[in-house]
Amino acid sequence: MERPSIKGTAFISAVTDLQELVQSGRLRREQLELRLRPEDVEIIDSKILPGDWYPIESYGRVLELLGEVDGGGASYHIRRGRRTAERLLKSGIYRQLDRAVEQRAEKDRASLIGIMLTVGRTLYNFGSWEILRDQSSERVLRFELRQMAALPENARITIQGFVEWAAEHILERRTRVESRRAQGDRILFDIHID
């Protein structure tokens, strides 16, 4: 079985932020080396390639260090997810996000969920991203991630911020996203539309 990993396009954002903290002096290189594992430091010191896969455990540890140095708590990780979504949209790497924002007439609930699932499946090499069949509520959209025991909690919250930003920009409506681990390997996402 493949090692649970995240695509370089998402990992590079965290590494860039970590490097900026070191360059600004808010995090000393020695602190970084003490807090992270040697394999994490090796990844950070290498060139992160957008198309390569990086261990999800390393990503989780980098997120944890970022949260401690740059603000901590769930609100930090939600902001981080929102910034990552915005960066990816501006980079043009994920055309489905670009198209969803451009094609304003086609904005609907099904396309939003479809985009979230497609992007999620391209960023993680593990898990299963599925729509939950009961979509009867006009104000709540729900999808589920299965087989996600390897996903760190800070990454779950970062995904929540990513989904929130994308939903607001695709639907052009204020949204609130909640996520929770229903069981060790299942994560539910609810998108509340105002």
Backbone hydrogen bonds, N-H to C=O, Kabsch-Sander energy under -0.5 kcal/mol:
donor,donor_aa,acceptor,acceptor_aa,energy
6,I,54,Y,-2.9
7,K,123,L,-2.8
8,G,52,D,-2.5
9,T,50,P,-1.4
10,A,7,K,-1.5
11,F,7,K,-2.0
12,I,8,G,-2.8
13,S,10,A,-0.6
14,A,10,A,-0.9
15,V,11,F,-2.1
16,T,12,I,-2.8
17,D,13,S,-2.0
18,L,14,A,-2.2
19,Q,15,V,-2.7
20,E,16,T,-2.1
21,L,17,D,-1.7
22,V,18,L,-1.8
23,Q,19,Q,-2.7
24,S,20,E,-2.2
25,G,21,L,-0.6
25,G,22,V,-0.9
26,R,21,L,-1.2
27,L,21,L,-1.6
32,L,28,R,-2.2
33,E,29,R,-2.5
34,L,30,E,-1.8
35,R,31,Q,-2.4
36,L,32,L,-2.2
40,D,37,R,-0.7
41,V,37,R,-2.2
42,E,38,P,-2.3
43,I,39,E,-1.7
44,I,40,D,-2.6
45,D,41,V,-2.3
46,S,42,E,-0.8
46,S,43,I,-0.8
48,I,46,S,-0.6
49,L,47,K,-0.5
52,D,49,L,-1.5
54,Y,6,I,-2.5
56,I,4,P,-2.6
59,Y,55,P,-1.9
60,G,56,I,-2.4
61,R,57,E,-2.1
62,V,58,S,-2.4
63,L,59,Y,-2.6
64,E,60,G,-2.2
65,L,61,R,-2.2
66,L,62,V,-2.7
67,G,63,L,-2.7
68,E,64,E,-2.0
69,V,65,L,-2.4
70,D,66,L,-3.2
71,G,67,G,-0.8
72,G,67,G,-2.6
76,Y,72,G,-0.7
76,Y,73,G,-0.5
77,H,73,G,-1.4
78,I,74,A,-2.4
79,R,75,S,-2.2
80,R,76,Y,-2.5
81,G,77,H,-2.2
82,R,78,I,-2.3
83,R,79,R,-2.6
84,T,80,R,-2.4
85,A,81,G,-2.3
86,E,82,R,-2.2
87,R,83,R,-2.8
88,L,84,T,-2.6
89,L,85,A,-2.3
90,K,86,E,-2.6
91,S,87,R,-2.0
92,G,88,L,-1.0
92,G,89,L,-0.7
93,I,88,L,-0.7
94,Y,88,L,-0.7
95,R,93,I,-1.0
97,L,94,Y,-1.2
98,D,94,Y,-1.4
99,R,95,R,-3.3
100,A,96,Q,-1.8
101,V,97,L,-2.0
102,E,98,D,-2.5
103,Q,99,R,-2.9
104,R,102,E,-1.8
106,E,103,Q,-1.8
107,K,104,R,-1.4
108,D,106,E,-0.5
112,L,108,D,-1.9
113,I,109,R,-2.3
114,G,110,A,-2.5
115,I,111,S,-2.5
116,M,112,L,-2.4
117,L,113,I,-2.6
118,T,114,G,-2.4
119,V,115,I,-2.9
120,G,116,M,-2.5
121,R,117,L,-2.4
122,T,118,T,-1.4
123,L,119,V,-1.5
124,Y,120,G,-1.5
125,N,5,S,-1.8
128,S,146,R,-2.2
130,E,128,S,-0.6
130,E,144,E,-3.0
132,L,142,R,-1.5
135,Q,133,R,-1.5
141,L,191,I,-2.3
143,F,189,F,-1.9
144,E,130,E,-3.3
145,L,187,I,-2.9
146,R,128,S,-3.1
146,R,144,E,-0.5
148,M,185,D,-2.4
151,L,148,M,-1.5
156,R,152,P,-1.9
157,I,153,E,-2.1
158,T,154,N,-1.7
159,I,155,A,-2.5
160,Q,156,R,-1.9
161,G,157,I,-1.8
162,F,158,T,-2.1
163,V,159,I,-2.9
164,E,160,Q,-2.2
165,W,161,G,-2.4
166,A,162,F,-2.5
167,A,163,V,-2.8
168,E,164,E,-2.2
169,H,165,W,-2.1
170,I,166,A,-2.4
171,L,167,A,-2.7
172,E,168,E,-1.2
173,R,168,E,-0.5
176,R,192,H,-2.2
178,E,190,D,-2.5
180,R,188,L,-1.9
182,A,180,R,-0.9
182,A,186,R,-1.4
183,Q,186,R,-1.3
186,R,183,Q,-1.0
187,I,145,L,-2.7
188,L,180,R,-2.8
189,F,143,F,-2.7
190,D,178,E,-2.8
191,I,141,L,-3.3
192,H,176,R,-3.4
192,H,190,D,-0.7
193,I,139,R,-3.1
193,I,191,I,-0.6
194,D,174,R,-2.5
194,D,192,H,-0.5
